[in-house]
Amino acid sequence: MKRFIALIAFIAIAFGAQAQYKKAVVQASGLTCAMCSRATLKSLETLPFVDKIDTDLNTTSFILSFKPNAAVDLDAIGKKVEDAGFFVAKLTVTADFDKVKVSNDAHVPFAGQTLHFVNVKDQVLQGEKDITVIDKAFVSASVYKKYSSQVKMPCYKTGTMADCCKSGAASKRVIHVTI
């Protein structure tokens, strides 16, 4: 029985210390007044993984702090901004890495998702680092075009692993990021 309890404690510690997103700064475009900002704030507040939200009206940004060990859905953040009637101009996420090796134009599993790093040097990420989401729904058309010329895999256009990998996960979402 003691060994069983020790095993459960070990598993809880191991999974409690898993890689995770800590916070995000989402800049919305199209906000013209306080009512626009309030509508976006109210929409973002419905996300179940968000602990608290601060606003920066000068940059039309919302700083989202995530609940510890919560599964964060980056696409849901973009959807909530769109539900309020606006667009994401930029999404930067602070992630807590634990010796995660990244290289240019490569997929990396992180926090239950697949990240595709673009325009990065080979490195090992340790501790909190800011990454910027560069998927089509999170950047301007000119920024999207810039990065699309740097990606060899078709997942940048589709957002999924279709035709990228032979892993059988053809519909698995791939989130494209840069540092």
Secondary structure, DSSP 8 states (H G I E B T S, - for coil): -HHHHHHHHHHHHHHHT--EEEEEEEEEES--SHHHHHHHHHHHTT-TTEEEEEEETTTTEEEEEE-TT----HHHHHHHHHHTT-EEEEEEEEEEEEEEEE-TTEEEEETTEEEEE-S--SEEEEEEEEEEE-SGGGS-HHHHHHHHTT--STHHHHSB-TTT-SSS-TT-BEEEEE-
